[in-house]
Amino acid sequence: MKANTEGESNRNELKKAREDLNMIDLIKKYICTVFVLN
């Protein structure tokens, strides 16, 4: 039971990390766009 819960939390952490990376990517693209337009 404990191993199952551990795997579940690991999956959630991976999902969260992936979402954070996507956000960073979007922010980078946004900053680049702003610099290019100005």
Biopython code that builds the backbone (N, CA, C, O; Angstrom):
import numpy as np
from Bio.PDB.StructureBuilder import StructureBuilder

atoms = [
    (1, "MET", "N", (0.834, -1.208, 0.000)),
    (1, "MET", "CA", (0.000, 0.000, 0.000)),
    (1, "MET", "C", (0.870, 1.259, 0.000)),
    (1, "MET", "O", (0.593, 2.223, -0.714)),
    (2, "LYS", "N", (1.933, 1.227, 0.822)),
    (2, "LYS", "CA", (2.808, 2.408, 0.902)),
    (2, "LYS", "C", (3.503, 2.641, -0.441)),
    (2, "LYS", "O", (3.611, 3.777, -0.903)),
    (3, "ALA", "N", (3.968, 1.568, -1.058)),
    (3, "ALA", "CA", (4.669, 1.696, -2.344)),
    (3, "ALA", "C", (3.744, 2.313, -3.388)),
    (3, "ALA", "O", (4.168, 3.139, -4.196)),
    (4, "ASN", "N", (2.475, 1.903, -3.362)),
    (4, "ASN", "CA", (1.500, 2.426, -4.315)),
    (4, "ASN", "C", (1.332, 3.934, -4.129)),
    (4, "ASN", "O", (1.312, 4.693, -5.098)),
    (5, "THR", "N", (1.211, 4.354, -2.872)),
    (5, "THR", "CA", (1.046, 5.783, -2.582)),
    (5, "THR", "C", (2.285, 6.548, -3.018)),
    (5, "THR", "O", (2.180, 7.649, -3.559)),
    (6, "GLU", "N", (3.466, 5.965, -2.782)),
    (6, "GLU", "CA", (4.720, 6.613, -3.162)),
    (6, "GLU", "C", (4.772, 6.818, -4.672)),
    (6, "GLU", "O", (5.144, 7.892, -5.147)),
    (7, "GLY", "N", (4.401, 5.792, -5.418)),
    (7, "GLY", "CA", (4.396, 5.885, -6.871)),
    (7, "GLY", "C", (3.426, 6.951, -7.337)),
    (7, "GLY", "O", (3.696, 7.678, -8.294)),
    (8, "GLU", "N", (2.298, 7.041, -6.658)),
    (8, "GLU", "CA", (1.284, 8.038, -7.016)),
    (8, "GLU", "C", (1.829, 9.450, -6.814)),
    (8, "GLU", "O", (1.666, 10.309, -7.681)),
    (9, "SER", "N", (2.475, 9.693, -5.675)),
    (9, "SER", "CA", (3.010, 11.029, -5.403)),
    (9, "SER", "C", (4.145, 11.348, -6.363)),
    (9, "SER", "O", (4.297, 12.496, -6.779)),
    (10, "ASN", "N", (4.949, 10.345, -6.721)),
    (10, "ASN", "CA", (6.019, 10.563, -7.698)),
    (10, "ASN", "C", (5.439, 11.000, -9.027)),
    (10, "ASN", "O", (5.963, 11.904, -9.679)),
    (11, "ARG", "N", (4.351, 10.354, -9.426)),
    (11, "ARG", "CA", (3.715, 10.687, -10.704)),
    (11, "ARG", "C", (3.196, 12.125, -10.654)),
    (11, "ARG", "O", (3.337, 12.878, -11.617)),
    (12, "ASN", "N", (2.592, 12.496, -9.518)),
    (12, "ASN", "CA", (2.078, 13.859, -9.372)),
    (12, "ASN", "C", (3.207, 14.874, -9.429)),
    (12, "ASN", "O", (3.060, 15.942, -10.024)),
    (13, "GLU", "N", (4.350, 14.537, -8.801)),
    (13, "GLU", "CA", (5.499, 15.446, -8.814)),
    (13, "GLU", "C", (6.028, 15.607, -10.228)),
    (13, "GLU", "O", (6.369, 16.714, -10.646)),
    (14, "LEU", "N", (6.098, 14.503, -10.966)),
    (14, "LEU", "CA", (6.567, 14.565, -12.354)),
    (14, "LEU", "C", (5.636, 15.431, -13.182)),
    (14, "LEU", "O", (6.085, 16.247, -13.987)),
    (15, "LYS", "N", (4.333, 15.251, -12.982)),
    (15, "LYS", "CA", (3.344, 16.031, -13.725)),
    (15, "LYS", "C", (3.518, 17.510, -13.411)),
    (15, "LYS", "O", (3.480, 18.353, -14.308)),
    (16, "LYS", "N", (3.709, 17.820, -12.132)),
    (16, "LYS", "CA", (3.875, 19.209, -11.712)),
    (16, "LYS", "C", (5.153, 19.788, -12.313)),
    (16, "LYS", "O", (5.161, 20.923, -12.791)),
    (17, "ALA", "N", (6.224, 19.013, -12.288)),
    (17, "ALA", "CA", (7.505, 19.479, -12.846)),
    (17, "ALA", "C", (7.355, 19.772, -14.332)),
    (17, "ALA", "O", (7.890, 20.758, -14.839)),
    (18, "ARG", "N", (6.618, 18.899, -15.028)),
    (18, "ARG", "CA", (6.410, 19.093, -16.465)),
    (18, "ARG", "C", (5.618, 20.374, -16.706)),
    (18, "ARG", "O", (5.919, 21.132, -17.629)),
    (19, "GLU", "N", (4.604, 20.615, -15.875)),
    (19, "GLU", "CA", (3.799, 21.833, -16.022)),
    (19, "GLU", "C", (4.657, 23.065, -15.753)),
    (19, "GLU", "O", (4.519, 24.077, -16.439)),
    (20, "ASP", "N", (5.551, 22.985, -14.751)),
    (20, "ASP", "CA", (6.443, 24.111, -14.457)),
    (20, "ASP", "C", (7.344, 24.386, -15.650)),
    (20, "ASP", "O", (7.567, 25.541, -16.010)),
    (21, "LEU", "N", (7.869, 23.313, -16.274)),
    (21, "LEU", "CA", (8.733, 23.485, -17.445)),
    (21, "LEU", "C", (7.964, 24.144, -18.577)),
    (21, "LEU", "O", (8.493, 25.010, -19.275)),
    (22, "ASN", "N", (6.705, 23.731, -18.760)),
    (22, "ASN", "CA", (5.871, 24.336, -19.809)),
    (22, "ASN", "C", (5.673, 25.825, -19.532)),
    (22, "ASN", "O", (5.721, 26.645, -20.448)),
    (23, "MET", "N", (5.451, 26.167, -18.265)),
    (23, "MET", "CA", (5.262, 27.572, -17.903)),
    (23, "MET", "C", (6.522, 28.369, -18.200)),
    (23, "MET", "O", (6.452, 29.460, -18.767)),
    (24, "ILE", "N", (7.685, 27.824, -17.818)),
    (24, "ILE", "CA", (8.961, 28.504, -18.077)),
    (24, "ILE", "C", (9.136, 28.708, -19.573)),
    (24, "ILE", "O", (9.575, 29.767, -20.020)),
    (25, "ASP", "N", (8.786, 27.679, -20.343)),
    (25, "ASP", "CA", (8.908, 27.765, -21.804)),
    (25, "ASP", "C", (8.018, 28.880, -22.341)),
    (25, "ASP", "O", (8.440, 29.661, -23.193)),
    (26, "LEU", "N", (6.788, 28.952, -21.843)),
    (26, "LEU", "CA", (5.863, 29.991, -22.292)),
    (26, "LEU", "C", (6.388, 31.373, -21.926)),
    (26, "LEU", "O", (6.315, 32.305, -22.726)),
    (27, "ILE", "N", (6.916, 31.499, -20.719)),
    (27, "ILE", "CA", (7.441, 32.795, -20.270)),
    (27, "ILE", "C", (8.618, 33.208, -21.147)),
    (27, "ILE", "O", (8.728, 34.369, -21.541)),
    (28, "LYS", "N", (9.495, 32.257, -21.449)),
    (28, "LYS", "CA", (10.641, 32.558, -22.317)),
    (28, "LYS", "C", (10.165, 33.043, -23.681)),
    (28, "LYS", "O", (10.669, 34.034, -24.209)),
    (29, "LYS", "N", (9.196, 32.340, -24.243)),
    (29, "LYS", "CA", (8.655, 32.725, -25.555)),
    (29, "LYS", "C", (8.039, 34.113, -25.483)),
    (29, "LYS", "O", (8.212, 34.930, -26.387)),
    (30, "TYR", "N", (7.317, 34.370, -24.397)),
    (30, "TYR", "CA", (6.672, 35.679, -24.216)),
    (30, "TYR", "C", (7.722, 36.784, -24.141)),
    (30, "TYR", "O", (7.596, 37.818, -24.798)),
    (31, "ILE", "N", (8.766, 36.555, -23.331)),
    (31, "ILE", "CA", (9.831, 37.548, -23.185)),
    (31, "ILE", "C", (10.512, 37.785, -24.528)),
    (31, "ILE", "O", (10.764, 38.931, -24.900)),
    (32, "CYS", "N", (10.811, 36.717, -25.256)),
    (32, "CYS", "CA", (11.441, 36.850, -26.575)),
    (32, "CYS", "C", (10.552, 37.666, -27.505)),
    (32, "CYS", "O", (11.030, 38.549, -28.217)),
    (33, "THR", "N", (9.264, 37.367, -27.494)),
    (33, "THR", "CA", (8.318, 38.088, -28.360)),
    (33, "THR", "C", (8.308, 39.569, -28.010)),
    (33, "THR", "O", (8.340, 40.423, -28.896)),
    (34, "VAL", "N", (8.265, 39.869, -26.725)),
    (34, "VAL", "CA", (8.235, 41.263, -26.277)),
    (34, "VAL", "C", (9.496, 41.984, -26.734)),
    (34, "VAL", "O", (9.426, 43.113, -27.221)),
    (35, "PHE", "N", (10.662, 41.330, -26.579)),
    (35, "PHE", "CA", (11.910, 41.965, -26.986)),
    (35, "PHE", "C", (11.960, 42.181, -28.492)),
    (35, "PHE", "O", (12.438, 43.214, -28.961)),
    (36, "VAL", "N", (11.465, 41.207, -29.248)),
    (36, "VAL", "CA", (11.493, 41.320, -30.708)),
    (36, "VAL", "C", (10.577, 42.448, -31.168)),
    (36, "VAL", "O", (10.925, 43.201, -32.077)),
    (37, "LEU", "N", (9.399, 42.567, -30.539)),
    (37, "LEU", "CA", (8.435, 43.584, -30.962)),
    (37, "LEU", "C", (8.878, 44.988, -30.591)),
    (37, "LEU", "O", (8.552, 45.951, -31.285)),
    (38, "ASN", "N", (9.632, 45.108, -29.483)),
    (38, "ASN", "CA", (10.014, 46.469, -29.065)),
    (38, "ASN", "C", (11.269, 46.903, -29.792)),
    (38, "ASN", "O", (11.752, 48.016, -29.580)),
]
sb = StructureBuilder()
sb.init_structure("model")
sb.init_model(0)
sb.init_chain("A")
sb.init_seg("    ")
for serial, (resi, resn, name, xyz) in enumerate(atoms, 1):
    if name == "N":
        sb.init_residue(resn, " ", resi, " ")
    sb.init_atom(name, np.array(xyz, "f"), 0.0, 1.0, " ", f" {name:<3s}", serial, name[0])
structure = sb.get_structure()
